[in-house]
Amino acid sequence: MKRLSIIIPAKNEGAALRDLLPRVRALHPDAEILVMDDGSTDDTREACAGAGVTCVSAPYSMGNGAAIKRGARAATGDILVFMDGDGQHDPQDISRLVGRLDQGYDMVVGARDWDSQAGVGRGLANTLYNWLATRMTGHVVADLTSGFRVARAERFREFIHLLPNGFSYPTTSTMAFFRSAYAVAYEPIKAAQRVGKSHIKPLKDGIRFLLIIFKIATLYSPLKLFVPASFVFFALGLANYLYTFLTEGRLTNMSTLMWSASVIVFLIGLVSEQITSLMYVKQRD
């Protein structure tokens, strides 16, 4: 019987944890439950103590991804379960997600439907991420940014060094699993309204999530991003050359510059592809 380690990152989620933790414990009495306190200033630690759950506190906030990494290192179970501490995820869904691992999958992600998205803007952004990731990987990605997922511990720990300290750890872990040919499945879930105020800031995190689009490409296959960009520069240079040749009968510096940029972008993509391949080489002790 494989043991579960349920890892819950939390920052000032005391109100939600008082309801969530007893439910998790009742449904999975034999599981290891770790609340990774990301420098909370509320009663998060007291809520964990009241539920008899281990709380591992950081002296200051390091980010959601950092809490996930610390939890993955501290966990002793064979299967890691990651769920938010804000009350959005239903503990009853854990068994369904874990059950999919028995079908040969290495990671199973809880995929939210449209009604579970936190607003229209967030829903549209997630739809864009899912579409782009699907095109890049060739696999259907139903929810790239969901923080509710289960994974085989030995597989997940291979990529700890790749995970960022911020909120984009789900994106990175998903792309890393696909890149390494580890099987990923999606299980439909319903996400509830979070308890309390979200820690995501629309402007600041909107820019950060925009960068996820480029990160998706560079994590999986940089050439799929750089080759089209290289072609665009080459085509612009060719179009400019044809125009200037027909109107002025000469080759301009702009065409030469565009073609040079095309070659440089392609070479950057080629080098990035090699670096990305090295990133996925399993680190050995």
C-alpha positions as CSV (number, residue, x, y, z in Angstrom):
1,M,0.0,0.0,0.0
2,K,1.6,3.3,-1.1
3,R,1.6,6.0,1.5
4,L,0.2,9.5,0.7
5,S,1.9,12.8,1.6
6,I,-0.6,15.6,1.3
7,I,1.3,18.9,0.9
8,I,-0.7,22.1,1.4
9,P,1.1,25.4,0.8
10,A,-0.4,28.2,2.9
11,K,0.1,31.9,3.5
12,N,-2.3,33.5,6.0
13,E,-4.9,30.8,5.3
14,G,-5.9,30.1,8.9
15,A,-9.6,30.6,8.4
16,A,-9.7,28.2,5.5
17,L,-7.4,25.6,7.1
18,R,-9.7,25.3,10.2
19,D,-12.3,23.8,7.9
20,L,-10.1,22.1,5.4
21,L,-7.7,20.1,7.6
22,P,-10.2,18.1,9.6
23,R,-11.9,17.1,6.4
24,V,-8.6,15.9,4.9
25,R,-7.7,14.0,8.1
26,A,-11.1,12.3,8.2
27,L,-10.9,11.1,4.6
28,H,-7.2,10.1,4.8
29,P,-6.4,9.2,8.4
30,D,-3.2,7.3,7.4
31,A,-1.8,10.0,5.1
32,E,1.1,12.3,6.0
33,I,-0.3,15.9,6.0
34,L,2.1,18.8,5.7
35,V,1.1,22.4,5.8
36,M,4.0,24.4,4.4
37,D,3.6,27.8,6.1
38,D,5.0,30.5,3.8
39,G,5.7,33.1,6.5
40,S,2.1,33.5,7.7
41,T,1.3,36.3,10.1
42,D,-2.2,35.0,11.1
43,D,-3.2,31.9,13.0
44,T,-2.2,29.4,10.4
45,R,0.1,27.5,12.8
46,E,-2.6,27.4,15.5
47,A,-5.1,26.0,13.0
48,C,-2.7,23.2,12.1
49,A,-2.0,22.5,15.8
50,G,-5.7,22.3,16.5
51,A,-6.2,19.7,13.7
52,G,-3.1,17.7,14.8
53,V,-1.4,18.4,11.5
54,T,2.3,19.1,10.9
55,C,3.1,22.7,10.1
56,V,6.5,23.5,8.6
57,S,7.0,27.3,8.9
58,A,9.4,29.5,6.9
59,P,10.8,32.5,8.7
60,Y,9.6,34.8,5.9
61,S,7.6,34.5,2.7
62,M,9.5,32.8,-0.2
63,G,6.6,32.1,-2.6
64,N,4.1,29.4,-3.3
65,G,6.6,27.4,-5.4
66,A,9.2,27.5,-2.7
67,A,6.6,26.1,-0.2
68,I,5.9,23.3,-2.7
69,K,9.6,22.5,-3.1
70,R,10.1,22.4,0.7
71,G,7.1,20.2,1.1
72,A,8.3,17.7,-1.6
73,R,11.7,17.5,0.1
74,A,10.1,16.9,3.6
75,A,7.5,14.4,2.5
76,T,8.1,10.7,3.2
77,G,5.2,9.3,1.2
78,D,5.4,7.4,-2.1
79,I,2.7,9.7,-3.7
80,L,2.7,13.4,-3.3
81,V,-0.7,15.2,-3.3
82,F,-0.6,19.0,-3.8
83,M,-3.7,21.1,-3.0
84,D,-4.2,24.7,-2.1
85,G,-4.9,25.8,1.4
86,D,-7.5,28.4,0.6
87,G,-10.5,26.0,0.5
88,Q,-10.9,25.8,-3.3
89,H,-10.0,22.1,-3.6
90,D,-12.3,19.4,-2.3
91,P,-10.5,16.7,-0.3
92,Q,-13.0,14.1,-1.6
93,D,-11.4,14.4,-5.1
94,I,-8.0,13.2,-3.8
95,S,-9.0,9.5,-4.1
96,R,-10.1,10.0,-7.7
97,L,-6.8,11.6,-8.7
98,V,-4.7,9.0,-6.9
99,G,-6.7,6.2,-8.5
100,R,-5.7,7.4,-11.9
101,L,-2.0,6.7,-11.1
102,D,-2.9,3.0,-11.0
103,Q,-3.6,3.3,-14.8
104,G,0.0,3.9,-15.4
105,Y,0.2,7.7,-15.1
106,D,3.0,9.5,-13.3
107,M,1.0,12.7,-12.6
108,V,-2.7,13.4,-12.5
109,V,-3.9,17.0,-12.5
110,G,-7.3,18.2,-11.3
111,A,-8.8,20.1,-14.3
112,R,-11.2,22.9,-13.5
113,D,-14.1,23.7,-15.7
114,W,-15.1,27.2,-16.8
115,D,-17.5,27.7,-13.8
116,S,-14.6,27.0,-11.5
117,Q,-12.4,29.8,-12.9
118,A,-11.7,32.8,-10.7
119,G,-13.3,35.4,-13.0
120,V,-13.6,35.8,-16.8
121,G,-10.1,37.3,-17.1
122,R,-8.4,34.4,-15.4
123,G,-10.5,31.9,-17.3
124,L,-9.5,33.5,-20.7
125,A,-5.9,33.5,-19.7
126,N,-6.0,29.9,-18.6
127,T,-7.7,28.9,-21.9
128,L,-4.9,30.6,-23.8
129,Y,-2.2,28.8,-21.7
130,N,-3.9,25.4,-22.2
131,W,-4.2,26.0,-26.0
132,L,-0.5,27.0,-26.3
133,A,0.7,24.1,-24.2
134,T,-1.4,21.7,-26.2
135,R,0.1,23.0,-29.4
136,M,3.7,22.9,-28.1
137,T,3.5,19.4,-26.6
138,G,1.2,17.6,-28.9
139,H,-0.8,16.4,-25.9
140,V,-4.1,17.7,-24.7
141,V,-3.5,20.0,-21.7
142,A,-6.8,20.5,-19.9
143,D,-5.6,22.8,-17.1
144,L,-2.0,24.0,-17.2
145,T,-2.1,26.1,-14.0
146,S,-4.1,23.9,-11.6
147,G,-2.4,23.6,-8.3
148,F,-4.4,20.4,-7.4
149,R,-2.4,17.5,-8.6
150,V,-0.9,14.1,-7.5
151,A,2.4,12.7,-8.6
152,R,4.8,9.8,-7.9
153,A,7.3,11.2,-5.4
154,E,10.4,9.9,-7.2
155,R,9.3,11.5,-10.5
156,F,8.4,14.8,-9.0
157,R,11.6,15.2,-7.1
158,E,13.6,14.9,-10.4
159,F,12.4,18.4,-11.3
160,I,12.6,20.3,-8.0
161,H,15.6,22.2,-9.2
162,L,13.6,23.5,-12.2
163,L,10.6,24.8,-10.2
164,P,10.3,28.5,-9.6
165,N,9.6,30.0,-6.2
166,G,6.5,31.8,-7.4
167,F,3.0,30.7,-8.5
168,S,4.0,29.1,-11.8
169,Y,5.2,25.8,-10.4
170,P,2.2,23.9,-12.0
171,T,3.2,25.1,-15.5
172,T,6.9,24.1,-15.0
173,S,6.1,20.7,-13.5
174,T,3.6,19.8,-16.2
175,M,6.0,20.7,-19.0
176,A,8.9,18.9,-17.3
177,F,6.8,15.7,-17.1
178,F,5.8,15.9,-20.8
179,R,9.4,16.7,-21.8
180,S,10.7,13.6,-19.9
181,A,8.0,11.4,-21.4
182,Y,6.2,10.8,-18.1
183,A,2.5,10.2,-18.5
184,V,0.2,12.9,-17.4
185,A,-3.6,12.6,-17.0
186,Y,-6.4,15.2,-16.3
187,E,-9.3,14.5,-14.0
188,P,-12.3,16.9,-14.0
189,I,-12.9,18.7,-10.7
190,K,-15.0,21.5,-9.4
191,A,-13.2,24.3,-7.6
192,A,-15.0,26.3,-4.9
193,Q,-14.7,30.0,-4.2
194,R,-11.6,30.6,-2.1
195,V,-11.8,31.6,1.5
196,G,-10.4,35.0,2.1
197,K,-8.5,37.3,-0.2
198,S,-6.4,36.1,-3.1
199,H,-2.7,36.7,-3.0
200,I,-2.5,37.2,-6.8
201,K,-2.2,40.9,-7.8
202,P,-3.8,41.5,-11.2
203,L,-1.3,43.9,-12.7
204,K,1.9,42.5,-11.3
205,D,0.9,38.8,-11.7
206,G,-0.7,39.5,-15.1
207,I,2.7,40.5,-16.5
208,R,4.3,37.5,-14.8
209,F,1.7,35.1,-16.2
210,L,2.3,36.6,-19.7
211,L,5.9,35.5,-19.3
212,I,4.5,32.0,-18.7
213,I,3.7,31.9,-22.4
214,F,7.3,32.2,-23.3
215,K,8.3,29.8,-20.5
216,I,6.0,27.1,-21.9
217,A,7.9,27.2,-25.1
218,T,11.4,27.3,-23.7
219,L,10.7,24.6,-21.1
220,Y,9.4,22.1,-23.7
221,S,11.1,22.9,-27.1
222,P,12.8,26.3,-27.6
223,L,13.1,25.7,-31.4
224,K,9.3,25.7,-31.7
225,L,9.5,29.3,-30.6
226,F,12.7,30.5,-32.2
227,V,12.3,28.9,-35.6
228,P,9.1,30.7,-36.5
229,A,10.6,33.9,-35.2
230,S,13.6,33.3,-37.3
231,F,11.4,32.7,-40.3
232,V,9.5,36.0,-39.7
233,F,12.8,38.0,-39.7
234,F,13.9,36.2,-42.9
235,A,10.6,36.8,-44.6
236,L,10.6,40.5,-43.6
237,G,14.2,40.9,-45.0
238,L,13.2,39.2,-48.2
239,A,10.1,41.3,-48.6
240,N,12.1,44.5,-48.0
241,Y,14.8,43.3,-50.5
242,L,12.2,42.7,-53.2
243,Y,10.6,46.1,-52.6
244,T,13.8,48.0,-52.7
245,F,15.2,46.0,-55.7
246,L,12.1,46.7,-57.7
247,T,11.8,50.4,-56.8
248,E,15.5,51.4,-56.3
249,G,17.4,48.5,-57.9
250,R,19.6,47.9,-54.8
251,L,20.0,45.8,-51.6
252,T,19.5,47.9,-48.5
253,N,21.1,47.6,-45.0
254,M,17.6,46.9,-43.6
255,S,17.3,43.6,-45.5
256,T,20.8,42.6,-44.4
257,L,20.0,43.4,-40.8
258,M,16.8,41.3,-41.0
259,W,18.6,38.3,-42.4
260,S,21.3,38.6,-39.8
261,A,18.7,38.7,-37.1
262,S,17.1,35.6,-38.6
263,V,20.4,33.7,-38.3
264,I,21.1,35.0,-34.8
265,V,17.6,34.1,-33.6
266,F,17.9,30.6,-35.1
267,L,21.3,30.0,-33.4
268,I,19.9,31.2,-30.1
269,G,17.1,28.7,-30.4
270,L,19.6,25.9,-31.3
271,V,21.7,26.7,-28.2
272,S,18.6,27.0,-26.0
273,E,17.4,23.6,-27.2
274,Q,20.7,22.0,-26.1
275,I,20.6,23.8,-22.8
276,T,17.0,22.7,-22.2
277,S,18.0,19.1,-22.9
278,L,20.7,19.3,-20.3
279,M,18.2,20.7,-17.8
280,Y,16.2,17.5,-17.9
281,V,19.2,15.2,-17.3
282,K,18.4,13.5,-14.0
283,Q,20.7,14.7,-11.3
284,R,22.5,11.9,-9.5
285,D,24.0,12.0,-6.1
